[in-house]
Amino acid sequence: MSTSGIDFSRLSLRDALDSAVLIEEEAMERYDEFAVQMDVHHTPEAAAFFRFMSANEAKHGAALAAYRRSLFQDAPREVTRAMLWDVEAPDYDEARAFMTPRAAMEAALRCEQKAHAFFATALPRLGDAAVKALFEELRNDEVLHQQLVQAELDKLPPDAGAGPESFVDEPVGL
């Protein structure tokens, strides 16, 4: 997770909302990419879960974008995607061929924890009261998202013991 060029002590509400929307968009897009990878590797259950997470990120992002429009109409963004990286999106190395639903959910849980940490860490550095209130709400939303993923995880039986290393080809001589 990284941020570049964002001075949290001077962050405006418009920029905070733009950041939040961009964070949700990146996570949604990454989950979509993972779903396609899981389709390629014939792991439809993991693909379905990643699509579920993408839809959740899209809904949250749309609600934040609507709130932003209600306050600031079409004012241009000053925060760009280049300023935010992997705040909530799963790391690219999280996706594995033959990924189980449990592994997909555990990856998503780590993402929700990562996003919570981002908002919690930013809170003491914020100067504007409205921005602080927004980040507190977003931090609390991440707790709810963690609970949602954990509830799905709790429904699953343990994995059968085959991990990604079970599908690695043995070296062969030439």
Backbone bond lengths (Angstrom), bond angles and torsions (degrees), N, CA, C in turn:
res aa  C-N    CA-C-N  psi(-1)  N-CA   C-N-CA  omega(-1)  CA-C   N-CA-C  phi
1 M - - - 1.454 - - 1.516 107.40 -
2 S 1.325 115.95 134.94 1.457 118.73 176.98 1.522 110.30 -151.82
3 T 1.308 112.94 153.62 1.460 120.82 172.53 1.517 106.23 -130.56
4 S 1.309 115.91 145.77 1.450 120.59 -178.17 1.518 109.27 -138.90
5 G 1.322 116.04 124.85 1.453 120.28 175.79 1.518 114.41 81.81
6 I 1.324 117.89 10.40 1.466 120.33 178.36 1.519 108.25 -104.53
7 D 1.322 115.86 118.98 1.466 122.01 175.39 1.528 107.00 -95.24
8 F 1.317 116.29 98.91 1.459 120.76 -175.27 1.527 112.48 -61.94
9 S 1.321 117.79 -28.46 1.465 119.97 -179.29 1.528 111.40 -69.03
10 R 1.343 117.47 -20.28 1.463 121.87 -178.83 1.531 112.46 -116.11
11 L 1.298 117.35 11.86 1.457 121.98 -176.36 1.523 110.55 -65.49
12 S 1.332 116.35 126.50 1.464 121.22 177.03 1.523 109.33 -84.98
13 L 1.323 116.58 165.24 1.450 120.28 178.35 1.533 110.25 -63.35
14 R 1.316 117.43 -40.44 1.467 120.27 178.29 1.526 110.49 -60.28
15 D 1.333 116.95 -46.46 1.463 120.25 179.44 1.531 111.61 -66.40
16 A 1.317 116.80 -35.64 1.470 120.21 177.71 1.521 110.45 -65.07
17 L 1.326 116.61 -43.50 1.469 119.75 177.54 1.527 111.08 -65.10
18 D 1.322 116.97 -41.54 1.460 120.00 177.38 1.525 110.59 -61.43
19 S 1.320 117.17 -41.61 1.465 121.04 177.48 1.520 110.82 -60.43
20 A 1.327 115.84 -46.57 1.458 120.39 -178.84 1.526 111.42 -61.93
21 V 1.332 117.00 -41.46 1.469 120.66 178.50 1.529 109.83 -64.14
22 L 1.320 117.07 -44.61 1.457 120.79 179.92 1.530 111.82 -62.81
23 I 1.313 116.77 -38.21 1.467 121.52 177.91 1.526 110.02 -62.04
24 E 1.326 116.49 -44.83 1.465 120.95 179.41 1.531 110.72 -65.95
25 E 1.327 117.11 -41.40 1.466 120.60 179.76 1.525 111.30 -62.31
26 E 1.331 116.79 -43.80 1.464 119.91 179.69 1.529 110.46 -62.44
27 A 1.326 117.16 -44.67 1.462 120.57 179.85 1.532 110.36 -62.58
28 M 1.328 116.54 -44.14 1.463 120.77 179.33 1.535 110.37 -58.91
29 E 1.313 116.48 -47.55 1.464 120.38 -178.80 1.525 111.82 -63.45
30 R 1.336 116.97 -39.89 1.467 120.13 179.92 1.523 110.64 -66.80
31 Y 1.344 117.63 -41.01 1.462 119.79 176.54 1.529 110.72 -63.13
32 D 1.329 117.12 -37.73 1.462 120.14 176.22 1.533 110.72 -61.88
33 E 1.327 116.71 -43.51 1.471 120.85 178.13 1.521 110.41 -61.04
34 F 1.327 116.68 -43.01 1.463 120.38 179.94 1.530 110.95 -64.93
35 A 1.336 116.93 -38.47 1.465 119.97 179.22 1.526 110.25 -61.30
36 V 1.316 117.03 -42.19 1.460 120.65 178.34 1.535 110.00 -63.66
37 Q 1.329 116.94 -42.58 1.469 119.87 178.04 1.527 111.20 -60.75
38 M 1.324 116.72 -40.66 1.457 120.18 179.81 1.526 110.71 -67.54
39 D 1.328 117.26 -35.46 1.464 120.30 175.00 1.531 110.14 -60.90
40 V 1.317 116.45 -44.50 1.459 121.50 -179.84 1.525 110.66 -60.62
41 H 1.324 116.86 -36.73 1.469 121.52 -177.46 1.527 112.62 -92.98
42 H 1.320 116.23 12.10 1.467 121.70 175.09 1.529 112.58 57.72
43 T 1.326 115.13 45.45 1.466 120.86 174.63 1.530 107.65 -122.14
44 P 1.335 115.91 75.12 1.466 120.42 -172.60 1.529 114.25 -64.36
45 E 1.323 117.83 -29.73 1.467 118.75 -179.46 1.525 111.02 -68.13
46 A 1.331 116.79 -42.29 1.468 120.30 177.01 1.530 109.83 -66.39
47 A 1.332 116.59 -40.74 1.473 120.44 177.91 1.522 110.33 -60.05
48 A 1.320 116.95 -43.61 1.470 120.75 -179.92 1.521 110.89 -62.66
49 F 1.321 117.05 -40.28 1.465 118.77 179.40 1.527 110.71 -66.64
50 F 1.323 117.02 -41.65 1.466 119.15 178.26 1.536 110.67 -62.86
51 R 1.315 117.48 -35.88 1.469 119.69 175.92 1.536 110.87 -66.91
52 F 1.311 116.51 -38.05 1.466 121.67 175.72 1.528 109.83 -59.60
53 M 1.325 116.75 -45.41 1.463 120.28 179.41 1.532 110.69 -66.37
54 S 1.330 117.26 -39.71 1.457 120.73 177.94 1.522 110.38 -59.89
55 A 1.322 116.41 -43.98 1.471 120.20 179.39 1.527 111.18 -63.02
56 N 1.324 117.28 -39.02 1.469 120.14 177.56 1.525 111.28 -64.51
57 E 1.328 116.46 -43.32 1.468 120.19 178.75 1.532 109.59 -63.75
58 A 1.327 116.82 -40.06 1.471 120.74 179.74 1.525 110.69 -62.85
59 K 1.335 116.90 -44.07 1.474 120.02 179.53 1.528 110.86 -62.46
60 H 1.321 116.03 -45.04 1.466 119.74 -179.06 1.528 110.12 -64.96
61 G 1.332 116.40 -42.75 1.459 120.53 178.42 1.523 112.36 -63.37
62 A 1.327 116.78 -39.80 1.470 120.72 179.29 1.522 111.10 -65.89
63 A 1.316 117.03 -39.19 1.472 120.00 178.16 1.530 110.48 -65.41
64 L 1.318 116.76 -41.83 1.465 120.34 177.99 1.529 110.83 -65.98
65 A 1.325 117.42 -40.76 1.472 121.38 179.22 1.527 110.79 -64.98
66 A 1.316 117.13 -38.61 1.472 120.46 178.20 1.529 110.43 -65.67
67 Y 1.309 116.36 -41.62 1.471 120.47 177.40 1.526 110.05 -63.06
68 R 1.316 116.68 -42.48 1.467 121.53 178.92 1.531 110.15 -61.00
69 R 1.346 116.72 -45.34 1.473 120.63 179.50 1.528 111.36 -63.36
70 S 1.335 116.41 -37.10 1.469 118.96 -179.39 1.522 111.74 -65.01
71 L 1.310 117.00 -29.28 1.473 121.10 -179.27 1.530 112.94 -92.32
72 F 1.327 116.28 -38.44 1.467 120.12 -168.72 1.528 114.23 -124.35
73 Q 1.339 116.88 8.29 1.461 122.75 -179.23 1.530 110.47 47.95
74 D 1.314 117.72 -126.03 1.461 121.50 -175.83 1.529 112.41 -104.64
75 A 1.325 117.54 26.49 1.467 119.95 177.88 1.531 108.85 -55.75
76 P 1.316 117.44 139.11 1.471 119.88 -175.92 1.529 112.20 -66.21
77 R 1.323 113.83 151.67 1.466 120.41 175.81 1.518 109.77 -76.96
78 E 1.316 115.00 141.35 1.460 119.97 171.04 1.521 110.51 -107.17
79 V 1.318 116.27 -20.86 1.456 121.39 175.89 1.519 106.91 -89.08
80 T 1.332 116.03 134.55 1.456 120.59 -179.43 1.522 110.35 -117.40
81 R 1.294 114.80 165.56 1.467 121.13 178.38 1.525 110.85 -61.21
82 A 1.333 117.32 -31.03 1.463 121.26 -179.73 1.528 111.90 -65.33
83 M 1.321 117.22 -18.22 1.464 120.97 -178.89 1.529 112.28 -85.20
84 L 1.318 116.54 -12.10 1.464 121.85 -176.77 1.518 109.00 -130.37
85 W 1.306 117.51 135.69 1.456 120.36 179.35 1.516 109.71 -146.53
86 D 1.305 115.26 124.84 1.464 122.30 173.74 1.525 114.17 56.22
87 V 1.321 117.00 36.07 1.460 119.56 177.76 1.525 109.85 -68.09
88 E 1.326 116.17 -44.71 1.461 120.35 179.40 1.522 112.08 -126.23
89 A 1.303 117.20 -18.98 1.471 120.89 -178.15 1.520 110.45 -66.88
90 P 1.329 116.14 146.14 1.463 118.06 175.18 1.526 110.51 -66.60
91 D 1.316 115.83 145.64 1.457 120.28 175.63 1.521 108.35 -62.75
92 Y 1.313 116.36 147.24 1.459 119.50 -179.06 1.526 112.48 -58.94
93 D 1.327 117.71 -31.33 1.462 118.78 -178.42 1.527 113.47 -80.42
94 E 1.343 117.74 3.86 1.467 120.96 175.64 1.524 111.73 -72.71
95 A 1.318 117.71 -31.70 1.463 120.87 -177.13 1.521 109.62 -74.28
96 R 1.313 115.32 136.49 1.455 121.99 179.87 1.527 109.16 -133.49
97 A 1.310 115.87 144.22 1.461 119.47 172.14 1.521 107.92 -60.95
98 F 1.308 116.88 141.39 1.461 122.99 178.05 1.530 111.85 62.12
99 M 1.312 117.06 35.99 1.457 122.96 -178.48 1.531 110.09 -68.97
100 T 1.317 116.18 134.83 1.462 120.67 177.77 1.525 109.43 -81.80
101 P 1.322 116.96 160.40 1.466 119.04 174.36 1.530 111.44 -57.64
102 R 1.330 117.38 -38.25 1.465 120.72 178.69 1.529 110.58 -60.88
103 A 1.312 117.17 -46.04 1.469 120.48 179.59 1.525 110.53 -63.42
104 A 1.333 117.47 -38.45 1.470 120.89 178.07 1.533 109.93 -63.77
105 M 1.317 116.53 -43.74 1.469 120.30 -179.37 1.520 111.28 -68.48
106 E 1.327 117.26 -37.94 1.468 119.84 177.47 1.528 110.61 -64.07
107 A 1.332 117.29 -37.64 1.475 121.02 176.25 1.527 109.71 -63.44
108 A 1.329 116.75 -44.58 1.466 120.62 179.59 1.531 111.01 -64.36
109 L 1.315 117.23 -38.53 1.469 120.26 178.39 1.527 110.42 -62.14
110 R 1.333 116.52 -42.40 1.475 119.54 177.07 1.533 110.76 -60.73
111 C 1.331 117.20 -36.05 1.470 121.06 179.53 1.526 111.04 -66.20
112 E 1.318 116.37 -42.48 1.465 120.08 179.00 1.530 110.27 -66.44
113 Q 1.309 117.13 -35.98 1.471 120.66 176.35 1.524 110.58 -67.77
114 K 1.327 116.12 -39.00 1.467 121.39 178.66 1.532 110.31 -64.02
115 A 1.316 117.29 -42.68 1.464 121.12 179.00 1.530 110.75 -65.62
116 H 1.317 116.56 -41.50 1.469 120.54 176.71 1.522 110.14 -58.21
117 A 1.325 116.48 -45.77 1.470 120.84 179.68 1.522 111.14 -61.48
118 F 1.330 117.32 -38.97 1.460 120.95 178.59 1.527 110.58 -59.13
119 F 1.334 116.93 -52.17 1.464 120.11 -177.54 1.526 111.27 -67.53
120 A 1.319 117.94 -38.74 1.470 121.42 179.20 1.529 110.81 -65.20
121 T 1.316 116.93 -40.25 1.471 121.15 -180.00 1.519 111.20 -69.58
122 A 1.324 117.13 -35.68 1.470 120.99 -178.61 1.525 111.88 -72.74
123 L 1.318 117.81 -31.25 1.475 121.33 -172.99 1.532 114.45 -49.92
124 P 1.319 120.23 -50.17 1.474 118.62 -178.16 1.525 114.14 -65.83
125 R 1.318 117.43 -17.50 1.467 121.44 -178.04 1.514 112.82 -91.65
126 L 1.325 117.80 -6.68 1.461 121.47 -176.28 1.524 111.08 -81.06
127 G 1.334 115.53 139.47 1.455 120.33 -179.63 1.520 113.85 -99.71
128 D 1.313 117.31 -34.44 1.459 122.72 -174.50 1.533 110.48 -85.50
129 A 1.330 116.74 131.14 1.470 121.26 -177.48 1.527 112.14 -63.15
130 A 1.320 118.45 -38.61 1.464 121.29 179.91 1.534 110.89 -67.86
131 V 1.314 116.00 -37.65 1.468 120.25 177.79 1.523 109.18 -67.41
132 K 1.311 116.03 -41.95 1.468 119.94 178.57 1.528 110.29 -60.93
133 A 1.318 117.73 -43.21 1.470 121.28 178.63 1.527 110.57 -62.22
134 L 1.337 117.16 -42.43 1.460 120.62 177.96 1.523 110.77 -61.96
135 F 1.327 117.80 -47.03 1.458 120.78 -178.60 1.530 111.22 -66.07
136 E 1.326 117.75 -33.65 1.465 119.75 175.29 1.523 109.93 -64.00
137 E 1.334 116.17 -42.72 1.464 120.44 177.96 1.530 110.66 -63.46
138 L 1.328 117.06 -43.44 1.460 120.66 179.68 1.526 111.28 -65.86
139 R 1.315 116.88 -39.92 1.473 120.65 176.07 1.525 109.84 -59.74
140 N 1.335 116.46 -45.33 1.465 120.68 -179.81 1.530 111.10 -66.83
141 D 1.328 117.58 -35.27 1.468 120.77 175.77 1.534 110.46 -60.08
142 E 1.325 115.91 -38.27 1.462 119.42 -179.59 1.527 111.27 -64.80
143 V 1.314 117.54 -32.47 1.470 120.56 174.87 1.526 109.33 -64.16
144 L 1.328 116.68 -44.21 1.464 120.36 177.89 1.524 111.19 -62.59
145 H 1.326 116.64 -39.23 1.461 120.70 178.73 1.534 110.64 -65.25
146 Q 1.331 115.87 -39.35 1.470 119.58 176.58 1.528 110.47 -61.66
147 Q 1.311 116.13 -41.82 1.463 120.20 179.47 1.527 110.98 -64.61
148 L 1.331 116.98 -38.62 1.458 121.56 177.66 1.525 110.63 -60.82
149 V 1.323 116.41 -48.62 1.466 120.54 -179.51 1.525 110.14 -65.87
150 Q 1.328 117.18 -43.07 1.459 120.55 -179.90 1.532 111.01 -61.48
151 A 1.313 117.50 -38.50 1.470 120.82 177.82 1.527 110.45 -62.39
152 E 1.319 117.22 -39.38 1.469 120.53 176.46 1.527 110.66 -66.87
153 L 1.320 116.53 -41.43 1.469 121.07 177.99 1.527 111.07 -60.99
154 D 1.316 115.78 -40.81 1.466 120.63 -177.28 1.528 112.43 -64.25
155 K 1.321 117.43 -21.22 1.464 121.80 179.30 1.527 112.58 -78.91
156 L 1.330 116.60 -16.78 1.467 120.69 -173.14 1.520 112.09 -89.13
157 P 1.328 116.13 146.18 1.465 118.75 170.13 1.530 108.50 -74.15
158 P 1.319 117.01 163.25 1.473 118.36 176.43 1.531 110.25 -61.50
159 D 1.330 116.07 153.46 1.462 120.11 175.86 1.521 109.06 -63.30
160 A 1.311 115.81 154.90 1.464 122.25 -174.60 1.517 114.16 -74.77
161 G 1.287 118.17 -2.04 1.456 120.15 178.25 1.514 114.16 105.95
162 A 1.305 118.03 -13.65 1.462 120.56 177.37 1.518 108.13 -84.56
163 G 1.314 116.05 122.82 1.456 120.95 178.23 1.515 109.73 -113.92
164 P 1.323 117.26 -178.93 1.472 120.35 -178.77 1.525 112.55 -54.81
165 E 1.333 116.76 -33.01 1.474 119.92 -179.36 1.532 111.78 -65.89
166 S 1.330 117.36 -20.33 1.469 120.97 178.97 1.517 111.73 -70.02
167 F 1.314 117.38 -17.14 1.452 120.74 -175.91 1.518 112.92 -108.74
168 V 1.316 117.05 10.96 1.467 121.12 178.79 1.515 108.17 -81.98
169 D 1.313 115.80 134.07 1.467 119.69 178.57 1.518 110.00 -71.54
170 E 1.318 115.05 142.43 1.456 120.71 174.32 1.523 108.67 -71.97
171 P 1.322 117.30 146.87 1.470 118.64 175.86 1.530 109.83 -65.62
172 V 1.301 115.30 146.35 1.462 119.84 178.98 1.526 109.72 -125.18
173 G 1.308 115.08 150.30 1.471 119.56 178.07 1.505 110.48 -80.43
174 L 1.301 115.09 153.21 1.466 119.78 177.70 1.478 112.22 -95.88
